[in-house]
Amino acid sequence: MVGTALAAAIAGMAGQRQVRAEHRHWRRQLRRDAYAAFTVKADEVYEALRGVEAELGRPGHDLDGVRATLDATRRLVRGGLHDAQTAVELEGPEELARMAGELAKSLSVCVAAIEARIVGREGGDALDANDSYRIRRFLNHASKKREQFVSHARDAIDV
């Protein structure tokens, strides 16, 4: 009788350990998916902005095309990137949620900086060196924020 009770208790504890392990694995997978989705959306925004910056640096660029791309990029920041950021905020941890917010803000500021440089522009004149440098600084800042986010995301999911 005692042996049966002891065996049942041991089996119960082993079952609880298994359930906790499965739950941790499930949570890690949810976080990984949230971090990956956010990173993919941030990369889409970043690549679009790099394309805009490159196009603006080219004499005779298509200013209307640049404006259309920038509008689409702004919508991506407010839509897909924001949604992906929300998933990171829900999954946590707090430090990664903060970093996701910093990266999203950095990309949003980059969009605004580029918009400020093309407001009132008419022709296809290339940006001057100072404007290009400012935009590139914003892009570099966003790239560093992405690297920080990915590094901490790896730690958070024990990769």
C-alpha positions, 0 to 999 in steps of 0.5 A: 500500500505504501509502495503504491502511494509512493509510486503514485506520488513519484509519477505525479511529480514527474508528470508535473515536471513534464507539464512545466517543461512543455509549458516553458518550451511553448512560451519560448516558442511564442517568444521566438515567433514574436521576436522573429516577426518583429525583426522581419517587419523592422527589417522591411522598414529598414530596407525600404528606408535604405532604398529611399536614401539611395534613390534620393542620393541619385541625381534625377531621382523619381521624387514622386516614387520616393514619396510613394515609397515613404508613405507605404513605409510609414503605413508599415511602421504604423501597421505591421511593425506596431502590431509585431511590437505589441506581440513582443510587449505581450510576450516580454520580458520587459527589457525586450519590450523596451528595446522593441519600442526603441527600434520602432521609434528609431525607424519612425524618426528615420521616416520623419527625418527623410520626410523633412528633407524632401518637403517642398522639394520639386526636382530630382536633385540629389540630396546634398552631403549633409542631408545624406549624412543625417539620414545615414546616421538615422539608419545606422542608429536603427541598425544598432538598435536592431542588433541590440534587440536580436542579441537580447532576444537570443538570450531570452529564448536561450538560443 
